[in-house]
Amino acid sequence: MIIDYISDLHIDTWNITIETFIEKVFKNKKSDYLIIAGDTSSFIENTKEFLKKLSPLYKSIFIVMGNHDLYQEIYKGKHYNTFLKKYELLKKELSFDNVVFLDGQLVTIEDKVISGLSMWYSEDYIQDKKLFEKYWYSFMLDSRETSSFQDSFNFYENQVLKLEKIADNKIDLFCSHVKPLINDEYFADKYKHSSVNTFFCFNGEKYIKNIRHWIFGHTHDQKDFKHKGVRFLCNPLGYPNENKRVTDIFISNGFLKQIEI
């Protein structure tokens, strides 16, 4: 079974129509199934319009939420001031037609088990919660998009509890926005040993033993490596002009990657 995968589309930052975006980015579609590993857009209506226009290309689209997906606070006149409230809103608004919002459920397609969660970063990398909180307010845009640091921690705990409930199941493909490994070797060379890495990972070593493949996003660095027998993959689009490969989508054959499970 072959699956297309991508993450970090940030469609609200691209000054092109959604139709053109889909035409360019998804030009190299090779599967009936798609994984989007978070950060589709910071605006719910943008994401809904994009998914509705993309969905005819696939039998199933599996999505998880990234941190940017949780930024919109006011929707249809109502306020959503915590990540958990925003997450539940997104789950309701983005579960339609053939779009599957992965929230820890096990989905069987062609005898393969797929699951996923947004997951969240933690202090695991720097091993210092007080410093983690200080850096969170200093460096993370997320700190401006919720009520408090405690809210961010609550969301992390919510996601970990859901992951623990399915950890004993055999899973062929798991998807999250945040990487479950804190090892420096799996960060880009320019970020190795940076304290800011703590906002791009959590220590999920104990949860990977029954998973064959794990797709993640958030880092904006392409990755394909094995760790303890599990294959980890990341295919982020990122922001316009962030790197040459992003610019080249307009003269290349699309931006998708594929995995066979």
Stockholm file with secondary structure:
# STOCKHOLM 1.0

chainA/1-261         MIIDYISDLHIDTWNITIETFIEKVFKNKKSDYLIIAGDTSSFIENTKEFLKKLSPLYKSIFIVMGNHDLYQEIYKGKHYNTFLKKYELLKKELSFDNVVFLDGQLVTIEDKVISGLSMWYSEDYIQDKKLFEKYWYSFMLDSRETSSFQDSFNFYENQVLKLEKIADNKIDLFCSHVKPLINDEYFADKYKHSSVNTFFCFNGEKYIKNIRHWIFGHTHDQKDFKHKGVRFLCNPLGYPNENKRVTDIFISNGFLKQIEI
#=GR chainA/1-261 SS CEEEEEBCCCGGGCSSCHHHHHHHHTTTCCCSEEEEESCSCSSHHHHHHHHHHHGGGCSEEEEECCTGGGCCCEETTEECCSHHHHHHHHHHHTCCTTEEECSSCCEEETTEEEEECCCCCCTTTTTCHHHHHHHHHHHCGGGGSSSCHHHHHHHHHHHHHHHHHHTTSCEEEEECSSBSCCCGGGSCGGGTTCGGGGGGBCCCGGGCTTEEEEEECSSCSCEEEEETTEEEEECBCCSTTSSHHHHGGGTSSCSCEEEEC
#=GC SS_cons         CEEEEEBCCCGGGCSSCHHHHHHHHTTTCCCSEEEEESCSCSSHHHHHHHHHHHGGGCSEEEEECCTGGGCCCEETTEECCSHHHHHHHHHHHTCCTTEEECSSCCEEETTEEEEECCCCCCTTTTTCHHHHHHHHHHHCGGGGSSSCHHHHHHHHHHHHHHHHHHTTSCEEEEECSSBSCCCGGGSCGGGTTCGGGGGGBCCCGGGCTTEEEEEECSSCSCEEEEETTEEEEECBCCSTTSSHHHHGGGTSSCSCEEEEC
//
